[in-house]
Amino acid sequence: MSKIKEFTPRKERNSRSIAFEQKIKSHRRGRILKSLFFTVAIILSVWSLYYLWDNSSYSYYSEVSSYPRFSSSNSICVNHNGRVLTYSKDGINSMDAKGVVIWNETYEMQNPLVEVNKNAVAVGDYGGHVIYVLDEKGKVGEIDTNLPIRDFCISENGVVAAILEDQKATKLNLYDSKGKILVESESYMNQNGYPVAVALSENAEVMEVSYLQVDSSKVTSHVAFYNFSEVGQNKVDRLVSGRAYEETVIPYVGFFEDGGSFAVGSGRIIFYEGEEKPIDLAIKMLTEEIQAVYRGDNHVILVYVDTTGAALYRIDMYDKKGNLVLSETVDIQIHDILIQDKNIVIYNDTECIMYGISGKEKFRGSFGKSVSLLIPSNRVNRFLMITPTSVDVIELM
């Protein structure tokens, strides 16, 4: 066997090994310190940007672009996921930010009702029996209910829930976007009551319904949740949860974008948690009469008359957990309220006020035109402003 000679003395090799290990440890400490430094720097940068953004204010607005728009005097505009949806008794159309009509659908309705959920749109005649389903490209399908329509809603994927009037019972049916019946149900006044409000989750797997029951001595509202997935298949009528609320009428229900749901009634607002079997999370008792309800993706705003006399209205904004995150007085007439990320935009046809989530007033101004609709953009200070004769892009400065 060959004899291998050790050229490096053992003691020297051990000392070099120790020195090498120390270098590794020092290098690791350096990397950790650098990572910690960069993490802290990023956090501070994000906090600084958020602080500047949350505390920024604007003095006026600038018109970035303007395009002509032609509409009838009796038409109504709503936000169609960043586009302009205009409807009347004669038809409905969608146009882009340059006033170009993307699609147009004609009909004849006496009292058109419109529901929008992201790209999905449903339009039907109150008391009629036809509901049109549309999306960003135009007409998708047509639903013939064969019964008078009292109310309806649409999910993000185009499923429609409709409350229909019948002689013996009120029906609550689900339809797909092409008009196929998915679920049929009947409601009797002497049993679970009359359905007054309905909402669907984004995927239409869960339906929230508010029923009103009246007898000789009291009024009771029942809020019920139905699950149409495998979760509810073994439940009677697919009813997975529900609760009765005495001495209250609940005409407004809805789902939040990131899970959870709510119900607004006379004297209370209720928040629910759980996507498959919603249960009570928080109940806030209210002593004042609600004038209007506005909702964002994960917030709800209630509007009251300002009883102090200092302003016209007071707005209270709740998050999806039921926390009161903002209470502010408003001294202008309210046409609409936009909940835009961390900002609240309140406007009418001539005036606009923007508040931050902290309550700081960030903008107050008057429009030089009669405004029908404001549509927020992906930039906090830029909006699509719709007037009777134009489509304008404005930027707060």
C-alpha positions as CSV (number, residue, x, y, z in Angstrom):
1,M,0.0,0.0,0.0
2,S,1.3,3.4,-0.9
3,K,2.2,5.6,2.0
4,I,0.5,9.0,2.0
5,K,2.4,11.8,3.5
6,E,0.7,14.5,5.4
7,F,2.1,17.8,4.2
8,T,0.1,19.9,6.7
9,P,0.7,19.4,10.4
10,R,-2.5,18.3,12.3
11,K,-2.3,21.3,14.7
12,E,-2.1,23.8,11.9
13,R,-5.0,22.0,10.1
14,N,-7.2,22.2,13.2
15,S,-6.5,25.9,13.7
16,R,-7.3,26.6,10.0
17,S,-10.5,24.6,10.4
18,I,-11.6,26.7,13.4
19,A,-10.8,29.9,11.5
20,F,-12.8,28.6,8.6
21,E,-15.8,27.9,10.8
22,Q,-15.6,31.3,12.4
23,K,-15.6,32.8,8.9
24,I,-18.8,30.9,8.1
25,K,-20.5,32.0,11.3
26,S,-19.4,35.6,10.7
27,H,-20.8,35.4,7.1
28,R,-24.1,34.0,8.4
29,R,-24.4,36.7,11.0
30,G,-23.7,39.3,8.3
31,R,-26.4,37.8,6.1
32,I,-28.9,37.8,8.9
33,L,-28.1,41.4,9.8
34,K,-28.4,42.4,6.2
35,S,-31.7,40.6,5.9
36,L,-32.9,42.2,9.1
37,F,-31.8,45.6,7.9
38,F,-33.5,45.3,4.6
39,T,-36.7,44.0,6.2
40,V,-36.8,46.9,8.6
41,A,-36.1,49.3,5.7
42,I,-38.9,47.9,3.7
43,I,-41.3,48.1,6.6
44,L,-40.4,51.7,7.3
45,S,-40.7,52.5,3.6
46,V,-44.1,50.9,3.3
47,W,-45.2,52.7,6.5
48,S,-43.9,56.0,5.3
49,L,-45.7,55.6,1.9
50,Y,-48.9,54.6,3.7
51,Y,-48.6,57.5,6.1
52,L,-48.0,60.0,3.3
53,W,-50.8,58.4,1.2
54,D,-53.3,58.3,4.2
55,N,-52.4,61.9,5.1
56,S,-52.2,63.3,1.6
57,S,-54.8,65.8,0.6
58,Y,-56.0,67.4,-2.7
59,S,-57.0,71.0,-3.5
60,Y,-58.6,70.7,-6.9
61,Y,-59.0,68.3,-9.8
62,S,-57.7,68.3,-13.3
63,E,-59.4,67.0,-16.4
64,V,-57.1,64.4,-18.1
65,S,-59.4,63.6,-21.0
66,S,-63.0,64.2,-22.2
67,Y,-65.1,62.3,-24.7
68,P,-68.7,63.1,-25.9
69,R,-71.5,60.9,-24.6
70,F,-75.1,60.7,-25.9
71,S,-77.9,59.5,-23.6
72,S,-81.6,60.0,-23.0
73,S,-82.8,62.3,-20.2
74,N,-84.4,59.4,-18.3
75,S,-81.5,57.0,-18.4
76,I,-79.6,55.9,-15.3
77,C,-75.8,55.2,-15.0
78,V,-74.1,52.6,-12.8
79,N,-70.6,51.2,-12.5
80,H,-70.0,48.1,-14.5
81,N,-66.7,46.9,-13.2
82,G,-64.9,50.1,-14.4
83,R,-67.1,50.6,-17.4
84,V,-70.3,52.7,-17.7
85,L,-73.6,50.9,-17.7
86,T,-76.6,53.0,-18.9
87,Y,-80.1,51.7,-18.8
88,S,-83.7,53.0,-19.2
89,K,-87.1,51.6,-20.1
90,D,-86.0,51.0,-23.7
91,G,-82.7,49.3,-23.3
92,I,-79.3,48.9,-21.7
93,N,-75.7,49.5,-22.9
94,S,-72.1,49.4,-21.7
95,M,-69.4,51.9,-22.8
96,D,-65.7,52.3,-22.1
97,A,-63.8,55.3,-20.7
98,K,-63.8,56.9,-24.1
99,G,-67.5,56.9,-24.5
100,V,-67.4,54.0,-27.1
101,V,-70.4,51.7,-26.8
102,I,-69.2,48.1,-26.2
103,W,-72.6,46.5,-26.5
104,N,-76.3,47.5,-26.6
105,E,-79.4,45.5,-25.7
106,T,-82.9,46.8,-26.4
107,Y,-86.1,45.8,-24.5
108,E,-89.4,47.3,-23.3
109,M,-89.8,47.6,-19.5
110,Q,-92.0,49.7,-17.3
111,N,-89.8,49.6,-14.2
112,P,-86.4,48.1,-14.9
113,L,-84.3,46.8,-12.1
114,V,-80.6,46.3,-12.5
115,E,-78.1,44.3,-10.4
116,V,-74.4,44.3,-11.1
117,N,-71.8,41.9,-9.6
118,K,-68.3,42.6,-11.1
119,N,-68.8,41.7,-14.8
120,A,-72.2,40.0,-14.4
121,V,-75.3,42.0,-14.9
122,A,-79.0,41.2,-14.5
123,V,-81.8,43.5,-15.7
124,G,-85.5,42.7,-15.3
125,D,-88.9,44.4,-15.1
126,Y,-90.5,44.7,-11.7
127,G,-93.8,42.9,-12.1
128,G,-92.7,41.5,-15.4
129,H,-91.4,38.0,-16.0
130,V,-88.1,38.3,-18.1
131,I,-84.6,38.8,-16.7
132,Y,-81.7,39.4,-19.1
133,V,-78.2,38.2,-18.1
134,L,-75.2,40.1,-19.5
135,D,-71.5,40.4,-19.0
136,E,-68.6,42.5,-20.4
137,K,-69.3,41.2,-23.9
138,G,-73.1,41.6,-24.0
139,K,-76.1,39.3,-23.6
140,V,-75.4,35.9,-22.2
141,G,-78.9,34.5,-21.7
142,E,-82.5,35.2,-21.0
143,I,-84.6,34.0,-18.0
144,D,-88.4,33.6,-18.3
145,T,-89.7,33.3,-14.8
146,N,-93.4,32.9,-15.9
147,L,-94.3,34.8,-12.7
148,P,-94.2,38.4,-11.7
149,I,-90.8,39.5,-10.5
150,R,-90.5,41.2,-7.1
151,D,-86.7,41.2,-6.6
152,F,-83.6,39.4,-7.8
153,C,-79.8,39.3,-7.4
154,I,-76.9,37.9,-9.4
155,S,-73.7,36.2,-8.4
156,E,-70.3,36.9,-9.9
157,N,-70.6,33.7,-12.1
158,G,-74.0,34.8,-13.5
159,V,-76.4,32.7,-11.4
160,V,-79.7,34.6,-10.6
161,A,-81.9,34.3,-7.5
162,A,-85.4,35.7,-8.1
163,I,-88.3,36.4,-5.7
164,L,-91.5,35.7,-7.6
165,E,-95.1,36.4,-6.8
166,D,-97.6,33.5,-7.0
167,Q,-101.2,33.3,-5.9
168,K,-100.8,30.8,-3.2
169,A,-97.1,31.2,-2.2
170,T,-94.1,33.3,-3.0
171,K,-91.4,31.5,-5.0
172,L,-87.7,31.8,-4.7
173,N,-85.9,30.3,-7.7
174,L,-82.3,30.0,-8.8
175,Y,-81.4,30.1,-12.5
176,D,-78.2,29.7,-14.4
177,S,-77.2,32.5,-16.9
178,K,-78.9,30.7,-19.8
179,G,-82.3,30.5,-18.0
180,K,-82.2,26.9,-16.7
181,I,-83.9,26.4,-13.3
182,L,-81.4,25.2,-10.8
183,V,-83.5,25.4,-7.6
184,E,-87.3,25.9,-7.0
185,S,-88.7,26.7,-3.6
186,E,-91.9,28.1,-2.1
187,S,-92.5,30.3,0.9
188,Y,-95.8,30.5,2.8
189,M,-96.6,33.5,5.0
190,N,-97.9,31.4,7.8
191,Q,-94.7,29.2,7.9
192,N,-91.3,30.9,7.3
193,G,-92.7,34.2,6.0
194,Y,-92.3,36.4,3.0
195,P,-88.9,36.7,1.4
196,V,-88.0,40.4,1.3
197,A,-84.2,40.3,0.4
198,V,-81.9,37.8,-1.1
199,A,-78.1,37.6,-1.8
200,L,-75.7,35.1,-3.3
201,S,-72.1,34.3,-2.6
202,E,-69.6,34.9,-5.4
203,N,-69.8,31.3,-6.6
204,A,-73.5,31.0,-5.9
205,E,-73.0,28.0,-3.5
206,V,-74.6,29.9,-0.6
207,M,-77.7,32.0,-0.6
208,E,-78.8,34.4,2.2
209,V,-82.5,35.2,2.5
210,S,-84.4,37.5,4.8
211,Y,-88.0,36.5,5.5
212,L,-90.6,38.7,7.1
213,Q,-93.3,37.1,9.2
214,V,-96.2,39.1,10.7
215,D,-98.9,37.9,13.1
216,S,-101.4,39.7,15.2
217,S,-99.0,40.6,17.9
218,K,-95.5,41.0,16.5
219,V,-93.2,41.3,13.5
220,T,-90.3,38.8,13.2
221,S,-87.5,38.6,10.6
222,H,-85.7,35.3,9.8
223,V,-82.3,35.3,8.2
224,A,-81.6,31.9,6.6
225,F,-78.6,30.5,4.8
226,Y,-78.8,27.7,2.2
227,N,-75.9,25.8,0.9
228,F,-76.1,24.2,-2.6
229,S,-72.8,22.4,-2.5
230,E,-72.1,19.0,-0.9
231,V,-72.1,20.7,2.5
232,G,-75.9,21.2,2.3
233,Q,-77.0,18.1,0.4
234,N,-78.1,16.2,3.6
235,K,-79.9,19.2,5.1
236,V,-83.6,19.7,4.8
237,D,-84.2,22.2,2.0
238,R,-80.4,22.7,2.1
239,L,-80.9,25.0,5.1
240,V,-77.5,25.1,6.9
241,S,-78.1,27.9,9.4
242,G,-80.5,30.7,10.4
243,R,-81.9,32.8,13.1
244,A,-85.0,34.8,14.0
245,Y,-84.9,38.4,15.1
246,E,-88.0,39.7,16.8
247,E,-89.5,43.2,16.3
248,T,-87.3,44.0,13.3
249,V,-87.6,44.2,9.5
250,I,-84.4,43.2,7.6
251,P,-84.6,44.5,4.0
252,Y,-80.9,44.4,3.2
253,V,-78.5,41.4,3.1
254,G,-75.2,40.7,1.4
255,F,-71.9,38.9,1.2
256,F,-68.4,40.4,1.7
257,E,-65.8,39.7,-1.0
258,D,-63.3,38.0,1.4
259,G,-65.8,35.9,3.2
260,G,-68.5,36.7,5.7
261,S,-71.9,38.3,5.3
262,F,-74.2,40.8,6.9
263,A,-77.8,41.8,7.3
264,V,-79.2,45.3,8.0
265,G,-82.6,45.9,9.6
266,S,-84.5,48.3,11.7
267,G,-82.7,48.6,15.0
268,R,-79.7,46.4,14.2
269,I,-76.9,45.3,11.9
270,I,-75.7,41.7,12.1
271,F,-72.4,40.3,10.9
272,Y,-71.9,36.6,10.1
273,E,-68.8,34.5,9.8
274,G,-68.2,31.2,8.0
275,E,-68.5,30.6,4.3
276,E,-70.3,27.2,4.3
277,K,-72.5,27.5,7.4
278,P,-72.6,31.2,8.5
279,I,-73.2,31.9,12.1
280,D,-73.5,35.2,14.1
281,L,-70.3,37.0,14.6
282,A,-71.5,40.4,16.0
283,I,-74.8,42.2,16.4
284,K,-74.8,46.0,16.7
285,M,-78.0,47.5,18.1
286,L,-79.1,50.8,16.4
287,T,-81.2,53.5,17.9
288,E,-81.5,55.8,14.9
289,E,-83.4,55.4,11.6
290,I,-81.2,54.3,8.8
291,Q,-81.5,56.5,5.7
292,A,-79.4,54.5,3.3
293,V,-76.9,51.5,3.1
294,Y,-73.8,51.5,1.0
295,R,-71.3,48.6,0.8
296,G,-67.8,48.0,-0.4
297,D,-65.9,44.8,-0.8
298,N,-65.4,44.4,2.9
299,H,-67.2,47.3,4.5
300,V,-70.7,48.6,5.1
301,I,-71.7,52.2,5.5
302,L,-74.9,53.3,7.2
303,V,-76.3,56.8,6.7
304,Y,-78.3,58.7,9.4
305,V,-79.7,62.1,9.7
306,D,-77.4,64.2,11.8
307,T,-79.4,64.9,15.0
308,T,-76.9,67.4,16.3
309,G,-77.8,69.9,13.7
310,A,-74.1,70.5,12.8
311,A,-74.4,68.7,9.4
312,L,-77.0,67.0,7.2
313,Y,-76.0,63.4,7.7
314,R,-73.7,61.1,9.7
315,I,-72.1,58.1,8.2
316,D,-70.9,55.1,10.2
317,M,-68.6,52.6,8.5
318,Y,-68.2,49.0,9.8
319,D,-65.6,46.4,8.7
320,K,-66.6,42.7,8.1
321,K,-66.0,41.8,11.7
322,G,-68.5,44.4,12.9
323,N,-66.0,47.0,14.1
324,L,-67.0,50.6,13.8
325,V,-64.0,52.0,11.9
326,L,-65.3,55.5,11.0
327,S,-68.0,57.9,12.1
328,E,-68.2,61.2,10.3
329,T,-70.7,64.0,9.7
330,V,-71.5,65.1,6.1
331,D,-72.7,68.5,5.2
332,I,-73.7,67.9,1.6
333,Q,-76.6,66.0,0.0
334,I,-75.6,62.4,-0.8
335,H,-76.1,60.9,-4.2
336,D,-73.7,58.1,-3.9
337,I,-70.8,56.8,-1.6
338,L,-67.8,55.0,-2.9
339,I,-65.7,52.8,-0.6
340,Q,-62.4,52.9,-2.3
341,D,-59.7,50.9,-0.5
342,K,-58.9,53.2,2.5
343,N,-60.9,56.2,1.2
344,I,-64.6,57.1,1.3
345,V,-65.8,59.3,-1.5
346,I,-69.2,61.1,-1.1
347,Y,-70.7,63.1,-3.9
348,N,-73.8,64.5,-5.6
349,D,-74.3,66.1,-9.0
350,T,-72.3,69.2,-8.0
351,E,-70.1,68.5,-5.0
352,C,-67.6,65.9,-3.7
353,I,-65.9,65.1,-0.4
354,M,-63.2,62.5,0.2
355,Y,-62.3,61.1,3.6
356,G,-59.5,58.9,4.6
357,I,-60.1,55.9,6.9
358,S,-58.8,57.9,9.8
359,G,-61.6,60.5,9.2
360,K,-59.2,63.1,7.7
361,E,-60.8,65.2,5.0
362,K,-58.6,64.7,1.9
363,F,-60.6,66.6,-0.7
364,R,-63.6,69.0,-0.9
365,G,-64.6,70.6,-4.2
366,S,-67.3,71.4,-6.7
367,F,-67.7,70.0,-10.1
368,G,-67.8,72.3,-13.1
369,K,-70.4,69.9,-14.7
370,S,-73.5,68.1,-13.6
371,V,-72.2,64.7,-12.5
372,S,-74.3,61.5,-12.9
373,L,-71.7,59.0,-11.8
374,L,-68.2,58.7,-10.4
375,I,-66.2,55.4,-11.1
376,P,-63.0,54.8,-9.2
377,S,-59.8,53.6,-11.0
378,N,-56.8,51.6,-9.8
379,R,-55.2,55.0,-8.9
380,V,-56.6,56.5,-5.7
381,N,-56.8,60.0,-7.0
382,R,-58.2,59.2,-10.5
383,F,-61.8,58.8,-11.4
384,L,-64.1,58.3,-14.4
385,M,-66.7,61.2,-14.3
386,I,-69.9,60.7,-16.2
387,T,-72.0,63.7,-17.1
388,P,-75.1,63.8,-19.3
389,T,-73.0,64.8,-22.3
390,S,-69.4,63.5,-21.6
391,V,-67.2,60.8,-20.2
392,D,-64.3,62.5,-18.4
393,V,-61.2,61.2,-16.7
394,I,-60.3,63.5,-13.8
395,E,-57.4,63.4,-11.4
396,L,-57.3,65.0,-7.9
397,M,-54.3,67.3,-7.5
